[in-house]
């Protein structure tokens, strides 16, 4: 079984769709993730799971749904002027549009590396933080749609 996992892991790492493996599970552990058993809302669990499995609404994922596919480097964040691709890390750690939300959780973000941000020690705060970010992002999108309607 260990040989199978190693072979599968090595084969999957190079695939673009499995980018999330490199970001969220570099050790490829099959242990249950901390957020699943945590005492947080179901909505927070769903949002964390979506981020971890690359099934979210960030541009790094949704812009590959169009045809022809948009090149990854062109899937830039529409909420800030950084010109960076709207990835999970950018959304949670760097986007200027959500800077005020990050200030409330600075202790969690500063004391944690990306790898252990999703660990048991931070999962309750992370759940609340992701909910706030998602809500604000949704509000921004609604505002943008209203402004584009003549």
Long-range contacts (C-beta under 8 A, 24 or more apart in sequence): 17-54, 19-54, 20-52, 20-53, 20-54, 20-88, 23-88, 23-89, 23-114, 24-51, 24-52, 24-88, 24-118, 25-52, 26-115, 33-118, 34-118, 34-119, 34-120, 34-123, 35-118, 35-123, 35-126, 35-127, 38-120, 38-123, 38-124, 38-127, 39-124, 40-123, 40-124, 40-127, 40-128, 41-127, 41-131, 43-131, 44-126, 44-127, 44-128, 44-130, 44-131, 45-127, 47-127, 47-130, 47-131, 47-134, 48-118, 48-123, 48-126, 48-127, 48-130, 51-88, 51-92, 51-130, 52-118, 56-88, 58-86, 58-87, 58-88, 58-91, 59-85, 59-86, 60-85, 60-86, 60-87, 60-88, 78-144, 79-137, 79-140, 89-114, 91-133, 91-137, 92-117, 92-129, 92-130, 92-133, 97-136, 97-140, 98-133, 98-136, 98-137, 101-129, 101-132, 101-133, 101-136, 104-129, 104-132, 105-129
